[in-house]
Amino acid sequence: MIPDDHPFSYLTMRNDAFRQADLIIILGTRTNYVIGHAAPPRFSAEAKIARIEIDPEELGTSARNIDIPIVGDCKSVLQQLCEAVDARTAERFQGWRQKLADGEAAKRTRAGGNYPTDGDIHPLRLVRGNQELHAARGDPLGRRAEILNFGRQSIPTFVPGHRLNSGPFGTMGVGLPFAVGAKAAKPEAQVICLHGDGSFGQNAMELDTAVRHKLPLLCVISLNGGWTADPERNKPGRDPRLQRVTTRCEALGCYAEYVEEPEAIRPALLRAWKKVEEGMVGFVNVKTDYRARATTVRFSSRET
């Protein structure tokens, strides 16, 4: 909706805002699991819920009651709201915005504070390497699993429609298909797919699709050896031996590298990107720390 460098963008404070806000306006989307169905404890039980939706039948499908249902096109309704708002309204909420801004600044300084000290690659190190690579490009991105949580907190977005995460269907493994589709739809765009190893395994052969159809993109893997972080190593399906997947990617016609050392991340990404600019599909497989958990939202029965 707005770029992440906008003064009113408080990306890391959204959950605090959800819990404390007295009015939530939902614009042209369903109240699905992505926003916890707008239900407590993630949202305040006392908050008023307004929803702008062009389809009147949709207004009756929310799990939480809609206090202010508005049938209409989002753009038209928002234009009417902007015309009706008193210019002094912004001054009334200066304290609220400052609270969010202060919280944002505090969280930004803590990001990555849980880096391991024994030399393993923390996923945030990988995320920041990708961030540096695409900072000036505005690339469409697709990602999933543990790396999704790290990436969405750390990689800013400045251009509408240039960031693709798994949506309300929760479909794990969509990163590479998203990237292939983005490159096919926008051949001039520079596309990076940041994947977890588990989700990559579900659609890994789409690399062949990208090669066959000459869709040069960069696919970067966070290889933490499982579906999620596992500090105690007690979850089933650990270590799917994807270290050797680089050989398979080369067999498909990709440029591929495997990285185990933190200082090797950026050079490998730059070499792979050079190959992408030459028309190849690039692939960089980075072994990351299996203990690193992206603790974001605590729900009543589970934690992501």
C-alpha positions in Angstrom: 0.0 0.0 0.0 2.8 2.4 0.9 6.6 1.9 0.5 8.5 0.7 3.6 10.5 3.9 3.8 7.3 6.0 4.2 7.3 7.8 7.5 4.0 6.2 8.4 5.2 2.7 7.7 5.8 0.7 10.9 6.4 -2.7 9.5 7.7 -4.5 12.6 5.0 -2.9 14.8 2.0 -4.2 13.0 1.1 -6.9 15.6 1.3 -4.3 18.4 -0.9 -2.0 16.4 -3.4 -4.8 15.7 -3.7 -5.5 19.4 -4.1 -1.8 20.5 -6.0 -0.2 17.6 -9.6 0.8 18.3 -10.5 0.8 14.6 -9.4 -1.6 11.9 -10.3 -1.0 8.2 -10.1 -4.0 5.9 -9.8 -3.0 2.2 -10.9 -5.4 -0.5 -9.7 -8.6 1.1 -11.1 -11.5 3.1 -10.6 -11.9 6.9 -8.7 -15.1 6.4 -6.0 -16.8 8.5 -3.3 -14.4 7.2 -4.7 -11.8 9.6 -5.9 -14.3 12.1 -9.5 -13.7 11.0 -9.2 -10.3 12.8 -10.0 -12.2 16.0 -8.5 -11.9 19.5 -5.9 -12.2 20.8 -4.1 -10.8 17.7 -6.7 -8.1 17.4 -8.4 -6.2 20.2 -11.8 -7.6 21.1 -13.0 -4.0 21.6 -11.9 -2.7 18.2 -14.5 -1.7 15.6 -14.1 -3.5 12.3 -14.8 -1.7 9.1 -14.7 -3.5 5.8 -14.8 -2.0 2.3 -15.8 -4.7 -0.3 -17.3 -4.4 -3.8 -19.1 -7.8 -3.4 -21.9 -7.5 -0.8 -22.1 -11.2 -0.2 -18.5 -11.2 0.9 -19.4 -8.9 3.8 -21.4 -11.7 5.4 -18.7 -14.3 5.3 -16.3 -12.9 8.0 -15.6 -15.0 11.0 -15.7 -11.8 13.1 -18.6 -9.5 12.9 -18.2 -6.5 10.7 -19.3 -3.4 12.6 -19.1 -1.0 9.6 -19.8 -2.8 6.3 -19.3 -0.7 3.2 -20.2 -1.9 -0.2 -18.2 -0.1 -2.9 -15.0 0.1 -4.9 -12.0 0.6 -2.6 -10.5 3.5 -4.6 -13.8 5.4 -4.8 -14.6 4.9 -1.1 -11.1 5.9 0.0 -11.3 9.0 -2.1 -14.5 9.9 -0.4 -13.0 9.3 3.0 -9.9 11.4 2.2 -12.2 14.3 1.2 -14.2 14.0 4.4 -11.2 13.8 6.8 -10.4 17.0 8.7 -6.8 18.0 8.2 -6.4 18.4 11.9 -7.0 14.6 12.4 -3.3 13.9 11.7 -2.4 16.0 14.7 -4.7 14.1 17.0 -2.8 10.9 16.4 0.8 12.2 16.6 1.3 10.4 20.0 0.1 7.1 18.5 2.4 7.4 15.5 5.3 8.3 17.7 4.7 5.2 19.9 4.8 3.0 16.8 7.9 4.8 15.4 9.8 4.3 18.7 8.8 0.7 18.8 9.9 0.2 15.2 13.3 1.8 15.9 13.8 -0.4 18.9 13.0 -3.6 17.1 15.2 -2.7 14.2 18.2 -2.4 16.5 17.5 -5.9 18.0 17.1 -7.6 14.6 19.7 -10.3 14.3 20.8 -10.1 17.9 20.4 -13.8 18.2 23.2 -14.5 15.7 25.0 -17.7 16.8 28.6 -17.2 17.7 30.0 -20.5 16.5 30.3 -19.5 12.8 27.0 -21.0 11.4 25.1 -18.9 9.0 22.1 -17.2 10.5 19.2 -16.9 8.0 19.2 -13.1 8.6 22.8 -13.1 7.2 21.5 -14.7 4.1 18.5 -12.4 3.9 20.7 -9.3 4.1 23.0 -10.6 1.4 19.9 -10.9 -0.8 18.7 -7.5 0.3 22.0 -5.9 -0.7 21.9 -7.7 -4.1 18.4 -6.5 -5.0 18.3 -3.2 -3.1 18.4 -1.0 -6.3 16.3 -3.3 -8.4 12.8 -3.7 -7.0 12.7 -7.4 -7.7 9.6 -9.6 -7.3 10.3 -12.1 -4.5 8.8 -15.4 -3.5 9.6 -17.2 -0.3 8.2 -19.6 2.3 8.8 -21.4 5.7 11.3 -20.1 8.3 13.0 -17.9 5.7 9.7 -16.3 4.9 9.4 -15.0 8.5 13.0 -13.7 8.5 12.6 -12.2 5.0 9.3 -10.4 5.5 10.8 -8.7 8.6 14.1 -7.7 7.1 13.7 -7.1 3.3 12.0 -3.8 2.6 9.6 -3.3 -0.4 9.3 0.0 -2.1 7.4 -0.7 -5.4 3.8 -2.0 -5.5 3.4 -5.6 -6.8 7.1 -6.4 -6.5 6.9 -8.7 -3.5 5.2 -12.1 -3.6 4.8 -14.2 -0.5 2.6 -17.3 0.0 -1.0 -16.0 0.4 -4.2 -17.1 2.2 -4.1 -20.6 0.8 -0.9 -21.2 2.7 0.6 -23.1 -0.2 4.1 -24.1 0.8 6.5 -24.3 -2.2 5.0 -21.5 -4.3 8.2 -19.4 -4.3 9.8 -20.8 -7.4 6.5 -21.1 -9.4 5.8 -17.4 -8.4 9.3 -16.5 -9.6 8.9 -18.3 -12.9 5.5 -16.7 -13.4 6.8 -13.3 -12.5 9.6 -13.6 -15.0 7.3 -14.8 -17.8 4.9 -12.0 -17.1 7.6 -9.3 -16.8 10.6 -10.4 -18.8 12.4 -7.1 -18.2 12.1 -7.5 -14.4 15.0 -8.8 -12.3 13.6 -11.7 -10.3 15.0 -13.3 -7.1 13.4 -16.3 -5.4 14.3 -16.8 -1.8 13.3 -20.3 -0.7 13.5 -22.6 2.2 14.9 -26.0 1.4 11.8 -27.9 2.4 9.4 -25.8 0.3 11.9 -25.7 -2.6 11.8 -29.5 -2.6 8.1 -29.5 -3.5 8.6 -27.6 -6.8 12.3 -27.9 -7.5 11.8 -29.1 -11.0 10.3 -25.8 -12.0 14.0 -24.8 -12.5 13.8 -26.9 -15.6 10.7 -24.9 -16.7 12.7 -21.7 -16.3 15.7 -23.1 -18.2 13.6 -24.5 -21.1 11.6 -21.3 -21.5 14.7 -19.1 -21.2 13.5 -17.2 -18.1 16.7 -16.2 -16.3 16.1 -15.7 -12.6 18.0 -16.3 -9.4 16.9 -18.9 -6.9 18.5 -18.7 -3.4 18.0 -21.5 -0.9 18.2 -21.3 2.9 19.3 -24.9 3.7 18.4 -25.4 7.4 17.7 -29.1 6.9 14.0 -29.2 7.5 10.6 -27.6 7.3 11.2 -25.3 10.3 13.9 -24.5 12.7 14.6 -27.4 15.1 17.0 -26.4 17.9 16.5 -29.8 19.6 16.7 -31.8 16.4 13.6 -33.9 17.4 11.3 -33.2 14.4 10.9 -35.9 11.7 12.1 -35.5 8.2 15.4 -33.7 9.1 18.3 -33.3 6.8 16.9 -34.2 3.3 20.4 -34.2 1.8 19.8 -31.1 -0.4 23.5 -30.2 -0.2 24.0 -32.1 -3.4 21.1 -30.5 -5.2 23.5 -28.1 -6.9 24.7 -30.9 -9.0 21.2 -31.6 -10.1 20.6 -27.9 -10.9 23.7 -27.9 -13.1 22.4 -31.0 -14.9 19.2 -29.0 -15.7 21.3 -26.2 -17.2 21.5 -23.8 -14.2 24.6 -22.1 -12.8 24.8 -23.4 -9.3 26.9 -22.9 -6.1 26.9 -24.4 -2.6 27.9 -22.1 0.3 28.8 -23.0 3.8 30.8 -19.9 5.0 29.2 -16.5 5.8 31.8 -14.5 3.9 31.2 -16.6 0.8 27.5 -15.6 0.5 27.9 -12.3 -1.3 30.6 -13.4 -3.8 28.5 -16.4 -4.7 25.4 -14.2 -5.1 27.3 -11.8 -7.3 28.7 -14.6 -9.5 25.3 -16.2 -9.9 23.7 -12.8 -10.7 26.3 -12.2 -13.4 25.2 -15.5 -15.0 21.5 -14.4 -14.7 22.4 -11.2 -16.6 24.0 -13.4 -19.3 20.7 -15.3 -19.7 21.2 -18.3 -17.4 19.1 -19.5 -14.4 21.2 -18.9 -11.2 21.0 -21.1 -8.1 22.8 -20.5 -4.8 22.3 -23.1 -2.0 23.4 -21.7 1.4 23.6 -23.9 4.5 22.0 -22.0 7.4 21.7 -22.6 11.1 19.0 -25.2 11.9 18.5 -23.6 15.3 17.5 -20.1 14.2 13.8 -19.5 14.8 11.9 -16.5 13.4 9.6 -16.0 16.4 7.0 -13.5 15.1 3.5 -13.9 16.2 2.4 -15.9 19.3 -1.0 -17.4 18.9 -3.2 -19.1 21.5 -2.3 -22.6 20.4 0.9 -22.4 18.3 3.8 -20.2 17.5 5.4 -19.3 14.1 
